Amino acid sequence: MLIGKYRHTIDEKGRISVPAKFREELGESVVVTESIDKKCLYIFSVSEYTEKFQKLSDIKFSDDDENRAARYIGSLSAFCDVDKQGRIMISPEQREHIGLDKDVIIIGVFSRAEMWDAAVWEKYNEVSGNTDMRQALKKTGL
C-alpha cells in the first residue's frame, strides 16, 4: 500500500527519485500517466495499471467512444524504468502538460502514487477545505 507525502526535486534531466518506501511495491518498472484533470501525474506499478485499464484492451473497434477513451489513456501513459538510484525519468511533454517545475510533492493514494507540482499541491489543499473533505469521506463510507 502506498501512503504518505514526500517532497522531492526534478533534476535538469527530468529525473525524480521515487520515495524509497514506494519502490518495493511499485517495482523496477512503472507506468506514469497524466490525471484526467491535468493536475498531477499518476504512478502505477505495471500490474496495477494493467488491472485498472484491462477493459480498454477489450473494447469494440466499432465503438467510437470506447476507442476515444482508449486512445486518450494510452497516449498519456509511458513506461518508466526505475534506475539504480531509485529515479524515474519524466518526459518533457508530461512535465509541461501538468506544469511540473522543480519542486514536487509525491503522495501515496493506496494503489497509486501521485506527483504534483508543489505550488499546485498547496493551492489544491487550500481550495479543498475541511468541509469538502468530510463530504468526500462520507461518499467513500468512511
Backbone as JSON, one array per atom type, in Angstrom:
{
  "sequence": "MLIGKYRHTIDEKGRISVPAKFREELGESVVVTESIDKKCLYIFSVSEYTEKFQKLSDIKFSDDDENRAARYIGSLSAFCDVDKQGRIMISPEQREHIGLDKDVIIIGVFSRAEMWDAAVWEKYNEVSGNTDMRQALKKTGL",
  "N": [[0.84, -1.18, 0.0], [0.52, 2.21, -0.81], [1.27, 5.03, 0.88], [1.5, 8.31, 2.4], [3.42, 11.42, 2.24], [5.81, 13.06, 0.29], [8.53, 15.22, -0.34], [10.26, 16.17, -3.18], [12.76, 16.91, -5.72], [12.93, 17.69, -9.19], [15.5, 16.87, -11.37], [17.81, 18.48, -13.71], [17.72, 16.87, -15.94], [15.23, 15.81, -15.93], [14.71, 13.81, -14.13], [13.45, 12.13, -11.25], [13.46, 11.15, -7.86], [11.93, 8.21, -6.72], [10.05, 7.76, -3.84], [11.68, 5.9, -1.31], [10.16, 4.15, 0.26], [8.13, 3.5, -1.48], [9.24, 2.1, -3.57], [9.58, -0.75, -3.45], [6.95, -1.74, -3.59], [6.07, -0.63, -6.03], [7.87, -1.61, -7.93], [10.43, -2.44, -10.43], [9.88, -1.26, -12.81], [7.6, 1.19, -13.89], [4.37, 2.68, -14.65], [3.69, 5.81, -15.85], [1.21, 8.19, -15.94], [-0.92, 10.83, -17.07], [-3.18, 12.64, -15.0], [-6.72, 12.87, -15.5], [-7.76, 15.4, -15.04], [-5.56, 16.96, -15.39], [-3.94, 17.83, -13.28], [-2.01, 16.43, -11.94], [0.47, 13.77, -12.06], [-0.06, 10.29, -12.34], [1.39, 7.47, -10.82], [1.8, 4.18, -11.41], [2.25, 0.73, -10.49], [3.27, -1.69, -12.91], [1.6, -3.93, -12.92], [-0.68, -3.01, -11.51], [-1.56, -0.93, -13.17], [-2.17, -2.4, -15.48], [-4.25, -4.0, -14.48], [-6.17, -2.0, -13.81], [-6.75, -0.82, -16.29], [-7.36, -2.83, -18.06], [-9.83, -3.32, -19.26], [-9.92, -1.53, -21.36], [-8.42, -2.73, -23.32], [-10.08, -4.57, -24.35], [-12.06, -3.48, -25.9], [-14.63, -2.72, -28.33], [-13.89, -2.37, -31.72], [-15.62, -0.92, -33.24], [-16.85, 0.92, -31.61], [-16.96, 4.2, -31.12], [-16.74, 5.95, -28.84], [-15.56, 4.33, -26.86], [-13.14, 3.72, -28.12], [-12.06, 6.28, -28.31], [-11.63, 6.86, -25.6], [-9.75, 4.85, -24.98], [-7.6, 5.55, -26.67], [-6.98, 8.06, -25.65], [-6.19, 7.55, -22.93], [-4.1, 5.72, -23.41], [-2.31, 7.31, -24.9], [-1.46, 9.14, -23.03], [0.12, 7.79, -21.31], [3.18, 6.27, -20.1], [5.85, 3.92, -20.01], [8.25, 3.65, -17.45], [11.48, 3.0, -16.38], [12.87, 2.25, -13.22], [15.82, 3.57, -12.09], [19.14, 2.62, -10.84], [19.57, 4.36, -8.75], [17.08, 4.8, -7.84], [15.45, 6.48, -9.3], [13.09, 7.91, -11.65], [12.5, 8.83, -15.06], [10.83, 11.61, -16.13], [8.94, 12.54, -18.85], [9.54, 15.4, -20.99], [7.18, 16.31, -22.18], [5.12, 15.31, -20.48], [5.84, 16.67, -18.12], [5.43, 19.3, -18.92], [2.66, 19.33, -19.63], [1.42, 18.94, -17.13], [2.55, 20.92, -15.7], [4.79, 20.66, -14.1], [7.36, 21.84, -12.14], [10.4, 22.47, -10.59], [10.21, 21.78, -7.83], [8.54, 19.21, -6.23], [5.76, 17.31, -5.04], [5.2, 14.1, -3.88], [2.69, 11.84, -3.38], [1.18, 9.09, -1.64], [-1.54, 7.2, -2.68], [-2.87, 4.89, -1.85], [-3.35, 2.63, -3.99], [-1.89, 3.77, -5.95], [0.68, 6.19, -6.76], [0.89, 9.75, -6.65], [2.15, 12.53, -8.43], [2.79, 15.81, -7.89], [3.15, 19.26, -8.81], [4.7, 21.28, -6.45], [3.65, 23.85, -5.75], [1.12, 23.79, -6.96], [-0.01, 21.66, -5.55], [-0.16, 22.77, -2.96], [-1.96, 24.88, -3.4], [-4.2, 23.43, -4.25], [-4.86, 22.11, -1.89], [-5.56, 24.27, -0.28], [-7.9, 25.17, -1.51], [-9.53, 22.9, -1.33], [-11.24, 22.57, 1.24], [-11.89, 21.66, 4.75], [-14.61, 21.04, 4.89], [-15.27, 20.1, 2.31], [-13.66, 17.82, 2.37], [-14.8, 16.27, 4.4], [-17.26, 15.67, 3.21], [-16.4, 14.22, 0.97], [-15.2, 12.0, 2.22], [-17.46, 10.87, 3.42], [-18.79, 9.92, 1.15], [-17.2, 7.76, 0.49], [-17.76, 6.02, 2.45], [-16.38, 6.07, 4.81]],
  "CA": [[0.0, 0.0, 0.0], [1.29, 3.44, -0.95], [0.73, 6.13, 1.68], [2.49, 9.29, 2.83], [3.7, 12.59, 1.39], [7.25, 13.25, 0.19], [8.96, 16.37, -1.15], [11.43, 15.86, -4.0], [13.02, 17.85, -6.8], [13.25, 17.14, -10.51], [16.8, 17.4, -11.8], [17.84, 19.13, -15.02], [17.44, 15.87, -16.98], [13.84, 15.36, -15.8], [14.65, 12.63, -13.26], [13.0, 12.36, -9.88], [13.54, 9.97, -7.01], [10.72, 7.59, -6.2], [10.28, 7.54, -2.41], [12.19, 4.55, -1.01], [9.07, 3.31, 0.78], [7.25, 3.13, -2.58], [9.94, 1.34, -4.61], [9.33, -2.19, -3.4], [5.59, -2.0, -4.07], [5.92, -0.25, -7.43], [8.7, -2.47, -8.76], [11.56, -1.89, -11.19], [9.33, -0.51, -13.93], [6.31, 1.77, -13.52], [3.67, 3.4, -15.7], [3.35, 7.18, -15.46], [0.15, 8.7, -16.8], [-1.48, 12.1, -16.62], [-4.55, 12.61, -14.49], [-7.68, 13.41, -16.46], [-7.93, 16.83, -14.79], [-4.27, 17.59, -15.7], [-3.35, 18.45, -12.1], [-0.89, 15.64, -11.43], [0.79, 12.52, -12.76], [-0.25, 9.06, -11.59], [2.45, 6.47, -10.97], [1.27, 2.85, -11.12], [3.04, -0.45, -10.83], [2.8, -2.21, -14.19], [0.47, -4.83, -12.67], [-1.85, -2.21, -11.13], [-2.01, -0.25, -14.38], [-2.78, -3.43, -16.32], [-5.52, -4.36, -13.87], [-7.11, -0.88, -13.9], [-7.1, -0.44, -17.66], [-7.55, -4.04, -18.89], [-11.08, -3.18, -20.02], [-9.66, -0.76, -22.58], [-7.85, -3.58, -24.36], [-11.14, -5.45, -24.81], [-13.14, -2.68, -26.46], [-15.06, -2.99, -29.71], [-13.31, -1.42, -32.67], [-16.68, -0.13, -33.84], [-17.4, 1.86, -30.65], [-16.14, 5.42, -31.17], [-16.47, 6.48, -27.5], [-14.59, 3.44, -26.2], [-11.85, 3.91, -28.78], [-11.56, 7.6, -27.92], [-11.11, 6.73, -24.24], [-8.53, 4.03, -25.04], [-6.54, 6.36, -27.3], [-6.63, 9.13, -24.73], [-5.42, 6.99, -21.81], [-2.85, 5.15, -23.94], [-1.38, 8.36, -25.35], [-0.97, 9.89, -21.87], [0.87, 6.87, -20.44], [4.53, 5.9, -20.52], [6.62, 3.05, -19.13], [9.49, 4.25, -16.93], [12.29, 2.11, -15.54], [13.47, 2.85, -12.03], [17.26, 3.32, -12.2], [19.8, 2.1, -9.63], [19.46, 5.37, -7.7], [15.67, 4.9, -7.47], [14.83, 7.61, -10.01], [12.43, 7.7, -12.94], [12.59, 9.97, -15.98], [9.52, 12.14, -16.54], [9.13, 13.14, -20.18], [9.28, 16.84, -21.06], [5.76, 16.5, -22.51], [4.33, 15.13, -19.26], [6.14, 17.78, -17.19], [4.79, 20.51, -19.45], [1.2, 19.22, -19.54], [1.0, 19.04, -15.74], [3.14, 22.12, -15.12], [5.78, 20.32, -13.07], [8.55, 22.67, -12.13], [11.49, 21.79, -9.91], [9.78, 21.24, -6.55], [7.46, 18.25, -6.46], [5.23, 16.52, -3.93], [4.74, 12.76, -4.26], [1.84, 11.31, -2.33], [0.64, 7.77, -1.82], [-3.0, 7.14, -2.7], [-3.18, 3.48, -1.67], [-2.94, 1.75, -5.08], [-1.06, 4.53, -6.88], [1.32, 7.4, -6.25], [0.62, 10.92, -7.46], [3.23, 13.5, -8.45], [2.22, 17.15, -8.04], [3.99, 20.43, -8.63], [4.49, 21.66, -5.04], [2.76, 25.02, -5.64], [-0.23, 23.34, -7.32], [-0.48, 20.86, -4.41], [-0.52, 23.68, -1.87], [-3.18, 25.59, -3.78], [-5.27, 22.43, -4.25], [-5.25, 21.86, -0.5], [-6.23, 25.47, 0.23], [-9.24, 25.19, -2.1], [-10.26, 21.75, -0.78], [-11.33, 22.79, 2.68], [-12.33, 20.54, 5.58], [-16.0, 20.69, 4.56], [-15.2, 19.24, 1.13], [-13.05, 16.55, 2.75], [-15.8, 15.49, 5.13], [-18.24, 15.18, 2.22], [-15.75, 13.19, 0.17], [-15.05, 10.81, 3.06], [-18.79, 10.27, 3.57], [-19.09, 9.18, -0.07], [-16.44, 6.51, 0.49], [-18.26, 5.17, 3.53], [-15.51, 6.17, 5.98]],
  "C": [[0.89, 1.24, 0.0], [0.6, 4.55, -0.16], [1.86, 7.07, 2.08], [2.66, 10.4, 1.82], [5.2, 12.86, 1.46], [7.55, 14.43, -0.73], [10.25, 15.99, -1.87], [11.64, 16.97, -5.02], [13.33, 17.09, -8.08], [14.59, 17.73, -10.93], [16.71, 17.95, -13.22], [17.56, 18.17, -16.17], [16.01, 15.32, -16.89], [13.68, 14.12, -14.93], [14.19, 13.04, -11.87], [13.08, 11.05, -9.12], [12.16, 9.51, -6.6], [10.97, 7.37, -4.71], [10.66, 6.09, -2.13], [11.08, 3.63, -0.53], [8.11, 2.86, -0.31], [7.91, 2.14, -3.55], [9.63, -0.14, -4.61], [7.95, -2.52, -3.96], [5.44, -1.69, -5.55], [6.73, -1.13, -8.37], [9.75, -1.72, -9.54], [11.13, -1.11, -12.42], [7.94, -0.04, -13.52], [5.65, 2.35, -14.78], [3.3, 4.77, -15.13], [2.32, 7.68, -16.47], [-0.42, 9.98, -16.21], [-2.87, 11.89, -16.05], [-5.47, 13.28, -15.5], [-7.84, 14.92, -16.29], [-6.64, 17.63, -14.99], [-3.64, 18.3, -14.5], [-2.13, 17.7, -11.6], [-0.61, 14.47, -12.36], [0.5, 11.36, -11.81], [0.94, 8.15, -11.86], [1.87, 5.14, -10.49], [2.36, 1.81, -11.26], [2.48, -0.95, -12.16], [1.58, -3.11, -13.97], [-0.79, -4.07, -12.3], [-2.42, -1.48, -12.34], [-2.75, -1.23, -15.29], [-4.16, -3.81, -15.78], [-6.57, -3.25, -14.04], [-7.62, -0.66, -15.32], [-7.27, -1.63, -18.61], [-8.78, -3.91, -19.78], [-10.85, -2.46, -21.35], [-9.03, -1.6, -23.68], [-8.9, -4.52, -24.95], [-12.29, -4.7, -25.49], [-13.45, -3.11, -27.89], [-14.44, -1.93, -30.62], [-14.37, -0.5, -33.25], [-17.27, 0.91, -32.88], [-16.49, 3.09, -30.55], [-15.78, 5.95, -29.78], [-15.43, 5.64, -26.77], [-13.21, 3.61, -26.81], [-11.24, 5.26, -28.43], [-10.94, 7.54, -26.52], [-9.8, 5.94, -24.24], [-7.36, 4.82, -25.62], [-6.04, 7.43, -26.34], [-5.74, 8.6, -23.6], [-4.08, 6.45, -22.31], [-1.83, 6.21, -24.32], [-0.8, 9.17, -24.19], [-0.02, 9.08, -21.01], [2.24, 6.54, -21.02], [5.15, 4.94, -19.5], [7.88, 3.79, -18.7], [10.21, 3.21, -16.09], [12.84, 2.89, -14.36], [14.96, 2.53, -12.1], [17.85, 2.88, -10.86], [19.76, 3.08, -8.45], [18.0, 5.58, -7.27], [14.93, 6.04, -8.15], [14.08, 7.12, -11.26], [12.56, 8.98, -13.74], [11.17, 10.36, -16.37], [9.72, 12.9, -17.85], [8.86, 14.65, -20.13], [7.8, 17.13, -21.35], [4.88, 16.35, -21.27], [4.59, 16.26, -18.26], [5.43, 19.05, -17.63], [3.27, 20.45, -19.28], [0.69, 19.45, -18.12], [1.53, 20.33, -15.1], [4.1, 21.82, -14.0], [7.0, 21.19, -13.23], [9.65, 21.87, -11.44], [11.03, 21.1, -8.62], [8.49, 20.44, -6.72], [7.05, 17.59, -5.15], [4.79, 15.18, -4.51], [3.94, 12.22, -3.09], [1.43, 9.88, -2.67], [-0.87, 7.81, -1.72], [-3.4, 5.67, -2.79], [-2.7, 2.6, -2.82], [-2.07, 2.47, -6.12], [-0.35, 5.63, -6.12], [0.9, 8.54, -7.18], [1.78, 11.89, -7.31], [2.62, 14.86, -8.8], [3.32, 18.2, -8.03], [3.68, 20.95, -7.23], [3.53, 22.84, -4.9], [1.32, 24.65, -5.97], [-0.83, 22.52, -6.19], [-0.95, 21.75, -3.27], [-1.82, 24.41, -2.18], [-4.38, 24.64, -3.76], [-5.78, 22.19, -2.83], [-5.91, 23.07, 0.15], [-7.68, 25.5, -0.24], [-10.1, 24.07, -1.53], [-10.28, 21.87, 0.73], [-11.82, 21.55, 3.42], [-13.75, 20.1, 5.25], [-16.02, 19.76, 3.36], [-14.66, 17.86, 1.48], [-14.05, 15.68, 3.51], [-16.83, 14.89, 4.18], [-17.64, 14.06, 1.38], [-15.59, 11.89, 0.96], [-16.38, 10.11, 3.29], [-19.13, 9.42, 2.36], [-18.36, 7.83, -0.1], [-16.92, 5.54, 1.55], [-17.4, 5.2, 4.78], [-16.06, 7.16, 6.98]]
}
